[in-house]
Amino acid sequence: MKKTVKVYKLTDTEKQEEESLRYWKSKSIKAKIDAINQLRILYCQSKGLNPDEQRLQRVFKITQLSQG
């Protein structure tokens, strides 16, 4: 992965967001997933967690409320 650094003025947030969106739109799905996985690993390491450990998943169930 080619590393690029761009410098922006703090007040130029719109340009930063446009550049960021353009960058990620140009990447393949695999590159996006790899980047997310790298962030997940870094987060787990910062919290002292094992990134390879099986974790519980949240399960949501949407129900229809009855009338009355």
N, CA, C and O atoms as a CHARMM CRD file, in Angstrom:
* protein
*
  272
    1    1 MET  N      0.84900  -1.17100   0.00000 PROA 1      0.00000
    2    1 MET  CA     0.00000   0.00000   0.00000 PROA 1      0.00000
    3    1 MET  C      0.89900   1.24000   0.00000 PROA 1      0.00000
    4    1 MET  O      1.77900   1.38400   0.84800 PROA 1      0.00000
    5    2 LYS  N      0.66400   2.11700  -0.95400 PROA 2      0.00000
    6    2 LYS  CA     1.43600   3.34900  -1.05200 PROA 2      0.00000
    7    2 LYS  C      0.96200   4.33400   0.00600 PROA 2      0.00000
    8    2 LYS  O     -0.23500   4.59600   0.11900 PROA 2      0.00000
    9    3 LYS  N      1.88800   4.87600   0.77500 PROA 3      0.00000
   10    3 LYS  CA     1.53200   5.82300   1.83200 PROA 3      0.00000
   11    3 LYS  C      1.71300   7.23700   1.30200 PROA 3      0.00000
   12    3 LYS  O      2.75100   7.56900   0.73000 PROA 3      0.00000
   13    4 THR  N      0.68700   8.07100   1.49900 PROA 4      0.00000
   14    4 THR  CA     0.71500   9.45000   1.03600 PROA 4      0.00000
   15    4 THR  C      0.32300  10.35500   2.18600 PROA 4      0.00000
   16    4 THR  O     -0.59800  10.04800   2.94300 PROA 4      0.00000
   17    5 VAL  N      1.02000  11.46600   2.31300 PROA 5      0.00000
   18    5 VAL  CA     0.70000  12.44500   3.34600 PROA 5      0.00000
   19    5 VAL  C      0.32900  13.74600   2.65800 PROA 5      0.00000
   20    5 VAL  O      1.07000  14.23300   1.80400 PROA 5      0.00000
   21    6 LYS  N     -0.81600  14.31000   3.02400 PROA 6      0.00000
   22    6 LYS  CA    -1.24100  15.60600   2.51000 PROA 6      0.00000
   23    6 LYS  C     -1.39700  16.55300   3.67800 PROA 6      0.00000
   24    6 LYS  O     -1.87000  16.15600   4.74300 PROA 6      0.00000
   25    7 VAL  N     -1.00700  17.79200   3.49300 PROA 7      0.00000
   26    7 VAL  CA    -1.07600  18.79800   4.54300 PROA 7      0.00000
   27    7 VAL  C     -2.17700  19.78700   4.18200 PROA 7      0.00000
   28    7 VAL  O     -2.21400  20.30700   3.06700 PROA 7      0.00000
   29    8 TYR  N     -3.07700  20.04300   5.13700 PROA 8      0.00000
   30    8 TYR  CA    -4.18900  20.97200   4.94900 PROA 8      0.00000
   31    8 TYR  C     -4.18500  22.00000   6.06900 PROA 8      0.00000
   32    8 TYR  O     -3.65900  21.75600   7.15500 PROA 8      0.00000
   33    9 LYS  N     -4.77500  23.14000   5.79100 PROA 9      0.00000
   34    9 LYS  CA    -5.00800  24.10800   6.84800 PROA 9      0.00000
   35    9 LYS  C     -6.14600  23.58000   7.71200 PROA 9      0.00000
   36    9 LYS  O     -7.03600  22.89300   7.21100 PROA 9      0.00000
   37   10 LEU  N     -6.12500  23.89100   8.98700 PROA 10     0.00000
   38   10 LEU  CA    -7.16300  23.40100   9.89300 PROA 10     0.00000
   39   10 LEU  C     -8.54800  23.88300   9.49200 PROA 10     0.00000
   40   10 LEU  O     -9.54100  23.21400   9.78000 PROA 10     0.00000
   41   11 THR  N     -8.63100  25.01900   8.83900 PROA 11     0.00000
   42   11 THR  CA    -9.93800  25.56900   8.46400 PROA 11     0.00000
   43   11 THR  C    -10.46600  24.98800   7.16200 PROA 11     0.00000
   44   11 THR  O    -11.59100  25.29900   6.76800 PROA 11     0.00000
   45   12 ASP  N     -9.68500  24.15300   6.48200 PROA 12     0.00000
   46   12 ASP  CA   -10.06600  23.63200   5.17000 PROA 12     0.00000
   47   12 ASP  C    -10.64100  22.22000   5.28600 PROA 12     0.00000
   48   12 ASP  O    -10.17800  21.30600   4.60300 PROA 12     0.00000
   49   13 THR  N    -11.64200  22.03700   6.14200 PROA 13     0.00000
   50   13 THR  CA   -12.18700  20.70500   6.39400 PROA 13     0.00000
   51   13 THR  C    -12.97000  20.15800   5.20700 PROA 13     0.00000
   52   13 THR  O    -12.96900  18.94900   4.97700 PROA 13     0.00000
   53   14 GLU  N    -13.63800  21.02300   4.45000 PROA 14     0.00000
   54   14 GLU  CA   -14.39300  20.54200   3.28800 PROA 14     0.00000
   55   14 GLU  C    -13.45600  19.90600   2.26900 PROA 14     0.00000
   56   14 GLU  O    -13.75900  18.84600   1.72200 PROA 14     0.00000
   57   15 LYS  N    -12.33000  20.54300   2.01500 PROA 15     0.00000
   58   15 LYS  CA   -11.36400  19.99700   1.06200 PROA 15     0.00000
   59   15 LYS  C    -10.80600  18.66900   1.57500 PROA 15     0.00000
   60   15 LYS  O    -10.59400  17.73800   0.79900 PROA 15     0.00000
   61   16 GLN  N    -10.56900  18.58800   2.88200 PROA 16     0.00000
   62   16 GLN  CA   -10.08500  17.33500   3.47300 PROA 16     0.00000
   63   16 GLN  C    -11.09200  16.21800   3.24000 PROA 16     0.00000
   64   16 GLN  O    -10.71800  15.12000   2.82900 PROA 16     0.00000
   65   17 GLU  N    -12.36100  16.49000   3.49800 PROA 17     0.00000
   66   17 GLU  CA   -13.39400  15.46900   3.33200 PROA 17     0.00000
   67   17 GLU  C    -13.51900  15.04000   1.87300 PROA 17     0.00000
   68   17 GLU  O    -13.65400  13.85100   1.58700 PROA 17     0.00000
   69   18 GLU  N    -13.47600  15.99900   0.95200 PROA 18     0.00000
   70   18 GLU  CA   -13.55100  15.67100  -0.47100 PROA 18     0.00000
   71   18 GLU  C    -12.38700  14.78700  -0.89700 PROA 18     0.00000
   72   18 GLU  O    -12.57900  13.80200  -1.60900 PROA 18     0.00000
   73   19 GLU  N    -11.17900  15.13800  -0.46100 PROA 19     0.00000
   74   19 GLU  CA    -9.99900  14.34400  -0.78900 PROA 19     0.00000
   75   19 GLU  C    -10.10000  12.94600  -0.19500 PROA 19     0.00000
   76   19 GLU  O     -9.74400  11.96200  -0.84300 PROA 19     0.00000
   77   20 SER  N    -10.58500  12.86500   1.03700 PROA 20     0.00000
   78   20 SER  CA   -10.72300  11.57800   1.70700 PROA 20     0.00000
   79   20 SER  C    -11.73300  10.69900   0.96600 PROA 20     0.00000
   80   20 SER  O    -11.47300   9.52000   0.72400 PROA 20     0.00000
   81   21 LEU  N    -12.88000  11.27300   0.60900 PROA 21     0.00000
   82   21 LEU  CA   -13.88900  10.51500  -0.13700 PROA 21     0.00000
   83   21 LEU  C    -13.35300  10.07200  -1.49100 PROA 21     0.00000
   84   21 LEU  O    -13.56900   8.93100  -1.89900 PROA 21     0.00000
   85   22 ARG  N    -12.66600  10.95000  -2.18300 PROA 22     0.00000
   86   22 ARG  CA   -12.09400  10.60900  -3.48200 PROA 22     0.00000
   87   22 ARG  C    -11.08400   9.46900  -3.33300 PROA 22     0.00000
   88   22 ARG  O    -11.04200   8.55400  -4.15500 PROA 22     0.00000
   89   23 TYR  N    -10.27400   9.53600  -2.27700 PROA 23     0.00000
   90   23 TYR  CA    -9.28000   8.50000  -2.02900 PROA 23     0.00000
   91   23 TYR  C     -9.94800   7.14100  -1.81700 PROA 23     0.00000
   92   23 TYR  O     -9.57300   6.15700  -2.45500 PROA 23     0.00000
   93   24 TRP  N    -10.93600   7.08800  -0.92200 PROA 24     0.00000
   94   24 TRP  CA   -11.56200   5.80500  -0.60700 PROA 24     0.00000
   95   24 TRP  C    -12.42200   5.29000  -1.74400 PROA 24     0.00000
   96   24 TRP  O    -12.55400   4.07600  -1.90300 PROA 24     0.00000
   97   25 LYS  N    -13.01400   6.17200  -2.54100 PROA 25     0.00000
   98   25 LYS  CA   -13.77400   5.72100  -3.71000 PROA 25     0.00000
   99   25 LYS  C    -12.86900   5.07400  -4.74400 PROA 25     0.00000
  100   25 LYS  O    -13.31000   4.20500  -5.49700 PROA 25     0.00000
  101   26 SER  N    -11.60800   5.48800  -4.78900 PROA 26     0.00000
  102   26 SER  CA   -10.68200   4.92900  -5.76600 PROA 26     0.00000
  103   26 SER  C    -10.13000   3.56300  -5.34300 PROA 26     0.00000
  104   26 SER  O     -9.51700   2.87200  -6.15600 PROA 26     0.00000
  105   27 LYS  N    -10.33400   3.17200  -4.10400 PROA 27     0.00000
  106   27 LYS  CA    -9.79400   1.90900  -3.59100 PROA 27     0.00000
  107   27 LYS  C    -10.74500   0.75700  -3.85600 PROA 27     0.00000
  108   27 LYS  O    -11.96000   0.94000  -3.92700 PROA 27     0.00000
  109   28 SER  N    -10.17800  -0.43200  -4.00200 PROA 28     0.00000
  110   28 SER  CA   -10.99100  -1.63000  -4.20100 PROA 28     0.00000
  111   28 SER  C    -11.64800  -2.03400  -2.87700 PROA 28     0.00000
  112   28 SER  O    -11.24800  -1.58100  -1.80500 PROA 28     0.00000
  113   29 ILE  N    -12.65100  -2.88300  -2.97500 PROA 29     0.00000
  114   29 ILE  CA   -13.32800  -3.38900  -1.77800 PROA 29     0.00000
  115   29 ILE  C    -12.32000  -4.09700  -0.86800 PROA 29     0.00000
  116   29 ILE  O    -12.34800  -3.92700   0.35000 PROA 29     0.00000
  117   30 LYS  N    -11.43300  -4.88900  -1.46900 PROA 30     0.00000
  118   30 LYS  CA   -10.43700  -5.61000  -0.67600 PROA 30     0.00000
  119   30 LYS  C     -9.53900  -4.63500   0.08300 PROA 30     0.00000
  120   30 LYS  O     -9.23600  -4.85800   1.25500 PROA 30     0.00000
  121   31 ALA  N     -9.11400  -3.56300  -0.57200 PROA 31     0.00000
  122   31 ALA  CA    -8.25300  -2.57900   0.09600 PROA 31     0.00000
  123   31 ALA  C     -8.99600  -1.90200   1.24700 PROA 31     0.00000
  124   31 ALA  O     -8.40600  -1.62600   2.29100 PROA 31     0.00000
  125   32 LYS  N    -10.28500  -1.63600   1.05900 PROA 32     0.00000
  126   32 LYS  CA   -11.08700  -1.01600   2.12300 PROA 32     0.00000
  127   32 LYS  C    -11.22800  -1.95700   3.31700 PROA 32     0.00000
  128   32 LYS  O    -11.08900  -1.53900   4.46600 PROA 32     0.00000
  129   33 ILE  N    -11.50500  -3.22900   3.03500 PROA 33     0.00000
  130   33 ILE  CA   -11.64700  -4.21400   4.10900 PROA 33     0.00000
  131   33 ILE  C    -10.32500  -4.40700   4.83300 PROA 33     0.00000
  132   33 ILE  O    -10.30000  -4.52500   6.05800 PROA 33     0.00000
  133   34 ASP  N     -9.21400  -4.44000   4.08000 PROA 34     0.00000
  134   34 ASP  CA    -7.88700  -4.56000   4.70100 PROA 34     0.00000
  135   34 ASP  C     -7.60500  -3.38000   5.62700 PROA 34     0.00000
  136   34 ASP  O     -7.04600  -3.55800   6.71000 PROA 34     0.00000
  137   35 ALA  N     -7.99200  -2.16900   5.20100 PROA 35     0.00000
  138   35 ALA  CA    -7.77100  -0.98000   6.02600 PROA 35     0.00000
  139   35 ALA  C     -8.60200  -1.04700   7.30600 PROA 35     0.00000
  140   35 ALA  O     -8.11400  -0.70900   8.38500 PROA 35     0.00000
  141   36 ILE  N     -9.85400  -1.48200   7.18700 PROA 36     0.00000
  142   36 ILE  CA   -10.72700  -1.61200   8.36300 PROA 36     0.00000
  143   36 ILE  C    -10.15900  -2.66200   9.31400 PROA 36     0.00000
  144   36 ILE  O    -10.15000  -2.46900  10.53000 PROA 36     0.00000
  145   37 ASN  N     -9.69100  -3.76200   8.75800 PROA 37     0.00000
  146   37 ASN  CA    -9.11900  -4.81500   9.60100 PROA 37     0.00000
  147   37 ASN  C     -7.86800  -4.31100  10.32600 PROA 37     0.00000
  148   37 ASN  O     -7.66000  -4.62200  11.49800 PROA 37     0.00000
  149   38 GLN  N     -7.04500  -3.54000   9.63200 PROA 38     0.00000
  150   38 GLN  CA    -5.84700  -2.97700  10.26700 PROA 38     0.00000
  151   38 GLN  C     -6.23400  -2.05300  11.42500 PROA 38     0.00000
  152   38 GLN  O     -5.60700  -2.08300  12.48400 PROA 38     0.00000
  153   39 LEU  N     -7.27000  -1.23100  11.21800 PROA 39     0.00000
  154   39 LEU  CA    -7.74900  -0.35300  12.29600 PROA 39     0.00000
  155   39 LEU  C     -8.27700  -1.16500  13.47500 PROA 39     0.00000
  156   39 LEU  O     -8.04600  -0.81600  14.63300 PROA 39     0.00000
  157   40 ARG  N     -8.99100  -2.25700  13.17000 PROA 40     0.00000
  158   40 ARG  CA    -9.52700  -3.12700  14.22400 PROA 40     0.00000
  159   40 ARG  C     -8.39500  -3.73600  15.04300 PROA 40     0.00000
  160   40 ARG  O     -8.46600  -3.79000  16.27100 PROA 40     0.00000
  161   41 ILE  N     -7.35800  -4.18900  14.36200 PROA 41     0.00000
  162   41 ILE  CA    -6.21100  -4.78500  15.05400 PROA 41     0.00000
  163   41 ILE  C     -5.52300  -3.74800  15.93800 PROA 41     0.00000
  164   41 ILE  O     -5.18600  -4.03400  17.08700 PROA 41     0.00000
  165   42 LEU  N     -5.31500  -2.54900  15.40500 PROA 42     0.00000
  166   42 LEU  CA    -4.68300  -1.49100  16.19400 PROA 42     0.00000
  167   42 LEU  C     -5.52500  -1.13100  17.41800 PROA 42     0.00000
  168   42 LEU  O     -4.98900  -0.91100  18.50400 PROA 42     0.00000
  169   43 TYR  N     -6.85200  -1.07200  17.23700 PROA 43     0.00000
  170   43 TYR  CA    -7.74900  -0.77200  18.36000 PROA 43     0.00000
  171   43 TYR  C     -7.64100  -1.85800  19.42600 PROA 43     0.00000
  172   43 TYR  O     -7.50200  -1.55500  20.61100 PROA 43     0.00000
  173   44 CYS  N     -7.70300  -3.12000  19.00900 PROA 44     0.00000
  174   44 CYS  CA    -7.62600  -4.22500  19.96900 PROA 44     0.00000
  175   44 CYS  C     -6.30400  -4.18900  20.73500 PROA 44     0.00000
  176   44 CYS  O     -6.27500  -4.39100  21.94900 PROA 44     0.00000
  177   45 GLN  N     -5.22500  -3.93500  20.02300 PROA 45     0.00000
  178   45 GLN  CA    -3.92200  -3.86800  20.67500 PROA 45     0.00000
  179   45 GLN  C     -3.86100  -2.71400  21.67200 PROA 45     0.00000
  180   45 GLN  O     -3.26500  -2.85000  22.74100 PROA 45     0.00000
  181   46 SER  N     -4.47300  -1.57800  21.33100 PROA 46     0.00000
  182   46 SER  CA    -4.44500  -0.43200  22.24400 PROA 46     0.00000
  183   46 SER  C     -5.25700  -0.69300  23.51100 PROA 46     0.00000
  184   46 SER  O     -4.98800  -0.10500  24.55800 PROA 46     0.00000
  185   47 LYS  N     -6.25200  -1.57800  23.41200 PROA 47     0.00000
  186   47 LYS  CA    -7.08700  -1.91800  24.56500 PROA 47     0.00000
  187   47 LYS  C     -6.61400  -3.18200  25.27800 PROA 47     0.00000
  188   47 LYS  O     -7.23700  -3.61700  26.24600 PROA 47     0.00000
  189   48 GLY  N     -5.51500  -3.77500  24.80500 PROA 48     0.00000
  190   48 GLY  CA    -4.98800  -4.98400  25.43400 PROA 48     0.00000
  191   48 GLY  C     -5.79600  -6.22400  25.10800 PROA 48     0.00000
  192   48 GLY  O     -5.76300  -7.19400  25.86500 PROA 48     0.00000
  193   49 LEU  N     -6.52200  -6.21400  23.99700 PROA 49     0.00000
  194   49 LEU  CA    -7.33600  -7.35600  23.58600 PROA 49     0.00000
  195   49 LEU  C     -6.60500  -8.16300  22.52800 PROA 49     0.00000
  196   49 LEU  O     -5.72500  -7.64600  21.84000 PROA 49     0.00000
  197   50 ASN  N     -6.96800  -9.41900  22.40200 PROA 50     0.00000
  198   50 ASN  CA    -6.42400 -10.25800  21.35600 PROA 50     0.00000
  199   50 ASN  C     -7.30900 -10.09300  20.12200 PROA 50     0.00000
  200   50 ASN  O     -8.48000 -10.47000  20.16800 PROA 50     0.00000
  201   51 PRO  N     -6.78700  -9.53700  19.00600 PROA 51     0.00000
  202   51 PRO  CA    -7.63200  -9.29600  17.83100 PROA 51     0.00000
  203   51 PRO  C     -8.11500 -10.57100  17.15700 PROA 51     0.00000
  204   51 PRO  O     -9.07400 -10.52500  16.38700 PROA 51     0.00000
  205   52 ASP  N     -7.47400 -11.71800  17.42400 PROA 52     0.00000
  206   52 ASP  CA    -7.86400 -12.97900  16.80700 PROA 52     0.00000
  207   52 ASP  C     -8.85700 -13.77500  17.64400 PROA 52     0.00000
  208   52 ASP  O     -9.33900 -14.82200  17.21200 PROA 52     0.00000
  209   53 GLU  N     -9.16200 -13.28200  18.83800 PROA 53     0.00000
  210   53 GLU  CA   -10.06400 -13.98700  19.74400 PROA 53     0.00000
  211   53 GLU  C    -11.49800 -13.89000  19.22900 PROA 53     0.00000
  212   53 GLU  O    -11.94200 -12.83100  18.78600 PROA 53     0.00000
  213   54 GLN  N    -12.20700 -15.00300  19.29300 PROA 54     0.00000
  214   54 GLN  CA   -13.61000 -15.01800  18.88800 PROA 54     0.00000
  215   54 GLN  C    -14.42100 -14.17400  19.85800 PROA 54     0.00000
  216   54 GLN  O    -14.31000 -14.34800  21.07200 PROA 54     0.00000
  217   55 ARG  N    -15.22700 -13.27000  19.34400 PROA 55     0.00000
  218   55 ARG  CA   -16.00600 -12.36500  20.18600 PROA 55     0.00000
  219   55 ARG  C    -17.49400 -12.62100  19.98300 PROA 55     0.00000
  220   55 ARG  O    -17.91300 -13.14900  18.95300 PROA 55     0.00000
  221   56 LEU  N    -18.28100 -12.24000  20.97600 PROA 56     0.00000
  222   56 LEU  CA   -19.73400 -12.33400  20.84400 PROA 56     0.00000
  223   56 LEU  C    -20.22700 -11.26200  19.87500 PROA 56     0.00000
  224   56 LEU  O    -19.68200 -10.16000  19.81700 PROA 56     0.00000
  225   57 GLN  N    -21.25300 -11.60000  19.12800 PROA 57     0.00000
  226   57 GLN  CA   -21.84400 -10.64100  18.21200 PROA 57     0.00000
  227   57 GLN  C    -23.15000 -10.13400  18.80700 PROA 57     0.00000
  228   57 GLN  O    -23.84600 -10.85700  19.52000 PROA 57     0.00000
  229   58 ARG  N    -23.46700  -8.89600  18.50600 PROA 58     0.00000
  230   58 ARG  CA   -24.74400  -8.35600  18.94700 PROA 58     0.00000
  231   58 ARG  C    -25.83700  -8.86500  18.02800 PROA 58     0.00000
  232   58 ARG  O    -25.66700  -8.91900  16.81000 PROA 58     0.00000
  233   59 VAL  N    -26.95200  -9.23600  18.61700 PROA 59     0.00000
  234   59 VAL  CA   -28.08500  -9.72300  17.84100 PROA 59     0.00000
  235   59 VAL  C    -29.26100  -8.81300  18.11700 PROA 59     0.00000
  236   59 VAL  O    -29.59600  -8.55300  19.27300 PROA 59     0.00000
  237   60 PHE  N    -29.88600  -8.33000  17.06500 PROA 60     0.00000
  238   60 PHE  CA   -31.04100  -7.46200  17.19800 PROA 60     0.00000
  239   60 PHE  C    -32.23900  -8.14800  16.57300 PROA 60     0.00000
  240   60 PHE  O    -32.11700  -8.84200  15.56400 PROA 60     0.00000
  241   61 LYS  N    -33.39100  -7.94900  17.17700 PROA 61     0.00000
  242   61 LYS  CA   -34.61900  -8.48700  16.62000 PROA 61     0.00000
  243   61 LYS  C    -35.62800  -7.35100  16.58400 PROA 61     0.00000
  244   61 LYS  O    -35.89600  -6.70600  17.59800 PROA 61     0.00000
  245   62 ILE  N    -36.18000  -7.11800  15.41000 PROA 62     0.00000
  246   62 ILE  CA   -37.18200  -6.06500  15.25700 PROA 62     0.00000
  247   62 ILE  C    -38.54400  -6.72800  15.31100 PROA 62     0.00000
  248   62 ILE  O    -38.81800  -7.67500  14.57300 PROA 62     0.00000
  249   63 THR  N    -39.39900  -6.21900  16.19600 PROA 63     0.00000
  250   63 THR  CA   -40.73700  -6.78300  16.32900 PROA 63     0.00000
  251   63 THR  C    -41.78500  -5.71400  16.07400 PROA 63     0.00000
  252   63 THR  O    -41.53400  -4.52100  16.24700 PROA 63     0.00000
  253   64 GLN  N    -42.92600  -6.14800  15.67200 PROA 64     0.00000
  254   64 GLN  CA   -44.05000  -5.25400  15.43000 PROA 64     0.00000
  255   64 GLN  C    -44.87400  -5.18400  16.70200 PROA 64     0.00000
  256   64 GLN  O    -45.28200  -6.21900  17.22900 PROA 64     0.00000
  257   65 LEU  N    -45.12700  -3.97600  17.20600 PROA 65     0.00000
  258   65 LEU  CA   -45.95100  -3.79200  18.38100 PROA 65     0.00000
  259   65 LEU  C    -47.42100  -3.98100  18.01000 PROA 65     0.00000
  260   65 LEU  O    -47.87100  -3.51300  16.96400 PROA 65     0.00000
  261   66 SER  N    -48.16100  -4.67000  18.87700 PROA 66     0.00000
  262   66 SER  CA   -49.58600  -4.86900  18.61700 PROA 66     0.00000
  263   66 SER  C    -50.36200  -3.61000  18.96900 PROA 66     0.00000
  264   66 SER  O    -49.95700  -2.85200  19.85000 PROA 66     0.00000
  265   67 GLN  N    -51.45400  -3.39300  18.29700 PROA 67     0.00000
  266   67 GLN  CA   -52.31400  -2.23300  18.55300 PROA 67     0.00000
  267   67 GLN  C    -53.23500  -2.55600  19.70900 PROA 67     0.00000
  268   67 GLN  O    -54.01600  -3.50500  19.63400 PROA 67     0.00000
  269   68 GLY  N    -53.15500  -1.78300  20.77100 PROA 68     0.00000
  270   68 GLY  CA   -54.10100  -1.96300  21.85600 PROA 68     0.00000
  271   68 GLY  C    -53.48900  -2.39100  23.07600 PROA 68     0.00000
  272   68 GLY  O    -54.17700  -2.58200  24.07900 PROA 68     0.00000
